């Protein structure tokens, strides 16, 4: 009988099998009410090392000689307050290598994390093996964190052509452009079985440098309506990564990896006794994309750094976007501070330029001493005004760089900077700090501690506007190895800030949304989604943002302008409404009516959204938006327990994922409430039908909330008026949809509260 064991909990279970003649593999995965079986078996990890290769010539992550040679040694399961953990140890005894595959499953959350530790244990059976140098070293060139076939439900046959790949494209100012491609269009039918070999090509998505979402997303979905399955997978790394999907003769497969030699100039030399651990990846499988998205949302909440601001995200005002634009002064800021406080902001962040005396803030970053020219009485005059107004004071920092004109460019030792071939790496008038270096970390620790302790700063916006290409080759086995070490050191540095300053709130911004991976979002309470300055283009970015973060993290800019007409003004404010309320604009120059509209929006957000968003689950009633769609929509499902459940973490999501932390999965729990924002973008108007299947079987009530009605639909923002008329809507109980009539030829938006009685 084939050796086998199961591991997991009530939310997710993995089944493992192996034989003496074959490598161990995952035989089944059960989660979210689905049971996936893998007839086509792949190793638990694939490893490429110099002197080894593929057993079938190709440039894939899969089909490696070492992967096929690995044999089961042992496994050990543990349980603690964070969830369940499993280590499966494999060995290539001929090479003297072990690979321990780590699995982490948060309590009650149907998604798991996996990584691999490769160790050179020495004493190979063949000491003259090509993979070993004269000193017995093994040089790794790629190691997968996860690899598996697509699989199929129990009782059904695998079919590589039955799937659609959903992946995201990014660009500065153009984040969140998702598109779907059938696998039959990715992988041609080749009749390769006649040759006795698998195909050799793959659909590989690769990120280089440190803008981890600068072009592509490290998260994707594979969806099959024919099989009733959806995979969602992500690589949790803030720099170089690669994922691929491809066809084998028997099925398709998924492979997830951090940096590789072929893509990122990465290699890692392991002398006997040394080891290397991959960057993490995480995986879930569900019946459909809604349930998979709910699972990853719950996973993000379970695996992030816990901070008080996560549950009830404070309203932020930032002076930059379409406002001061990096030229702050006391004279400009004090009126904005007063105006922001009056409309209900809870955090006020002074953005770029506050440290600069030259008038050219870009190349002068790095010393982080307040400008005396911009603040003649000291920056504390403004910070005190912020705090006296009842708000938390914030500052912009770009910690990972030093401007070429900054005093720190000569004060810090050479070891503090990225180098390649003996020269400092420079990009757009910035040097890059290497946070593996103690002097670099001390400079940043001293900076943050000084600003927190001496100035009372409670919020930082961490920006990152350049990328170092391959990385640094100082004290590394290559530029890619140095880059990986730096990025891991950066994550540890951020964790240290949270440990020293428990109340500190930190925003992750990288030229807007160029670094929205989970390695980043798990360590920050706020995530900037874009630098897009055109309010007409932002809804697509805002609506897609919860694919990569929790809704309460999504900092979508609202920057209303005094010259806007009422509809454009409200459109702007709705863009931030179902995320972290993120406000800019010259509130001090606006009319009383305009300030009243901002106050109305902030009040409605604080009253309705803020208490429950930390337990909500995103959904897309029109599907994920396309960049040029005339109509865009985003929804949030509120947990059945409402505000109290969201705040306590005890609620469950309606589509099969826990709302927070240790909550248990409840696939059948009905949603009691949902918020939906609809943006009309200069289209033809008319009726649009929004899908809300969670309200199945409910009858329609009046928009005013007739007593006893099964479903009521109420405008949440803006409140209807002569200038902002209500949009006609009706609930359709027969197909669980909400039909809304939109105006034509105008940029307008509305947020609705849909409630099941």
KAVENZI-V260459 format. One record per pair of residues at least 6 apart in sequence whose C-alpha atoms are under 6 Angstrom apart, sorted by the first residue. I is the first residue (numbers start at 1). GAP is how many residues later the second one is. Records with the same first field share a line. If there is no record, write none. Layout:
I = GAP  GAP
This chain:
3 = 14  15
4 = 12  13
5 = 10  11
6 = 8  9
7 = 6  7
11 = 20  97  98  99
12 = 18  19  98
13 = 16  17
14 = 14  15
15 = 11  12  13
16 = 9  10  11
17 = 7  8
18 = 6
23 = 20  47  48
24 = 48
25 = 17  18  19
27 = 11
28 = 8  9  10
29 = 6  7
31 = 79
32 = 254
35 = 118
36 = 116  117
37 = 114  115  116  117
38 = 113
42 = 106
43 = 24
45 = 99
46 = 16  18  21  97  98
47 = 19  20  95  96
48 = 93  94
49 = 90  91  92
50 = 81  89
51 = 79  80
52 = 79
53 = 11  12
54 = 9  10  11
55 = 8  9  10
58 = 142
69 = 23
70 = 20  21  22
71 = 19  20
72 = 18
73 = 16  17
74 = 14  15
75 = 12  13
76 = 10  11
77 = 8  9
78 = 6  7
82 = 24
83 = 22  23  24
84 = 20  21
85 = 18  19
86 = 16  17
87 = 14  15
88 = 12  13
89 = 10  11
90 = 8  9
91 = 6  7
94 = 30  31  32
95 = 29
96 = 25  26  27  28
97 = 22  23  24
98 = 20  21
99 = 18  19
100 = 16  17
101 = 14  15
102 = 12  13  14
103 = 10  11
104 = 8  9
105 = 7
107 = 555
108 = 554  555  556
110 = 185
111 = 172  173
112 = 170  171
113 = 168  169
114 = 166  167  168
115 = 30  163  165
116 = 29  161  162
117 = 159  160
118 = 157  158
119 = 155  156
120 = 152  153  154
121 = 151  152
122 = 150
132 = 6
137 = 133  134
138 = 131  132
139 = 129  130
140 = 127  128
141 = 119  120  126
142 = 118
144 = 112  113
145 = 111  112  136
146 = 109  110
147 = 107  108
148 = 105  106
149 = 103  104
150 = 102  103
151 = 7
152 = 6
158 = 93
159 = 92
160 = 91  92
161 = 22  23
162 = 62
163 = 19  20  60  61
164 = 17  18  19  58  59
165 = 15  16  56  57
166 = 13  14  54  55
167 = 11  12  53
168 = 9  10  48  49
169 = 8  46  47
170 = 6  44  45  46
171 = 43  44
173 = 357  358  359
175 = 366
176 = 365  368
198 = 50  51
202 = 44
203 = 41  42  43
204 = 39  40
205 = 37  38
206 = 35  36
207 = 33  34
208 = 32
209 = 30  31  258  259  260  261
210 = 29  257
211 = 303  304
212 = 26  27  303
213 = 301  302  303
214 = 300
218 = 16  17
219 = 14  15
220 = 12  13
221 = 10  11
222 = 8  9
223 = 7
228 = 59
229 = 57  58  59
230 = 55  56  57  58  59
231 = 53  54
232 = 51  52
233 = 49  50
234 = 47  48
235 = 46
236 = 44  45  282  283
237 = 282
238 = 279  281
240 = 19
241 = 16  17  18
242 = 15  16
243 = 12  13
244 = 10  11
245 = 8  9
246 = 6  7
258 = 21
259 = 7
260 = 6
261 = 6
264 = 216
265 = 215
266 = 214  215
268 = 209
286 = 6
291 = 364  365
294 = 323  363
295 = 362
297 = 253
298 = 360  361  362
301 = 359
302 = 359
304 = 218
305 = 218
311 = 303  336
312 = 298  299
314 = 32
315 = 30  31  266
316 = 29  30  31  266
317 = 30  31  266  267
318 = 30  31  266
319 = 31  265
320 = 31
323 = 262
326 = 26  27
327 = 26
329 = 45  46
330 = 45
336 = 252
339 = 248  249
343 = 256
346 = 45
347 = 44  45
348 = 45  46
349 = 45  46
350 = 44  45
351 = 44  45
352 = 44
353 = 8
354 = 16
355 = 13  14  15  16
356 = 15
357 = 14  16
363 = 40  41  42  66
364 = 39  41  42
365 = 37  38  41
366 = 36  40
367 = 41
383 = 10
386 = 7
392 = 66
393 = 64  65
394 = 63  64  65  66
395 = 65
396 = 64  65
397 = 64  65
398 = 64  65  66
400 = 33
401 = 30  31  32
402 = 28  29
403 = 26  27
404 = 25  26
416 = 17  18  21  24
417 = 15  16  17
418 = 6  7  14  16  54
419 = 6  53
420 = 52  53
434 = 52
435 = 6  51  54  55
436 = 50  53
451 = 6
458 = 46
459 = 45  46  47
460 = 46
461 = 45  46
462 = 45  46  47
463 = 46  47
464 = 46
465 = 45  46
470 = 9  10
471 = 8  9  12
472 = 7  10  11
473 = 6  9
476 = 6
506 = 18  19
507 = 17  19  20
508 = 19
509 = 19
512 = 16  17  18  19
513 = 15  16  17
525 = 28
526 = 27
527 = 26  27  28
528 = 27
529 = 26  27
539 = 36
540 = 85  87
542 = 14
543 = 91
551 = 28
552 = 27  28  61  62
553 = 27
554 = 25  26
555 = 25  27
556 = 20  26
557 = 25
558 = 14  15  18  25
559 = 24  25  26
560 = 9  12  25
562 = 28
567 = 181
568 = 179
571 = 177  178
611 = 32
612 = 31  34
615 = 31  44
616 = 20  21  22
617 = 19  20
618 = 17  18
619 = 16
620 = 14  15
621 = 69  70
622 = 68
625 = 7
630 = 51  53
631 = 48  49
632 = 46  47
633 = 44  45
634 = 42  43
635 = 40  41
636 = 38  39
637 = 37
638 = 35  36
639 = 12  13  14
640 = 31  32
641 = 10
645 = 6
649 = 11
650 = 13
651 = 8
652 = 6  7
653 = 6
654 = 15  16  17
655 = 12
656 = 9  10  11
657 = 8
658 = 6  7
671 = 23
672 = 83  84
673 = 81  82
674 = 79  80
675 = 77  78
676 = 75  76
677 = 73  74
678 = 71  72
679 = 70
680 = 67  68  69
681 = 66
682 = 63  64  65
683 = 61  62
684 = 60
685 = 57  58  59
686 = 55  56
687 = 53  54
688 = 51  52
689 = 49  50
690 = 47  48
691 = 46
692 = 44  45
693 = 43
696 = 40
698 = 12  35
699 = 11  34
700 = 10  11  31
701 = 8  10  11
702 = 10
703 = 9  10  11
705 = 7
710 = 46  47
711 = 44  45  46
712 = 42  43
713 = 40  41
714 = 38  39
715 = 37
716 = 35  36  37
717 = 33  34
720 = 6
727 = 14
728 = 12  13
729 = 10  11
730 = 8  9
731 = 7
732 = 6
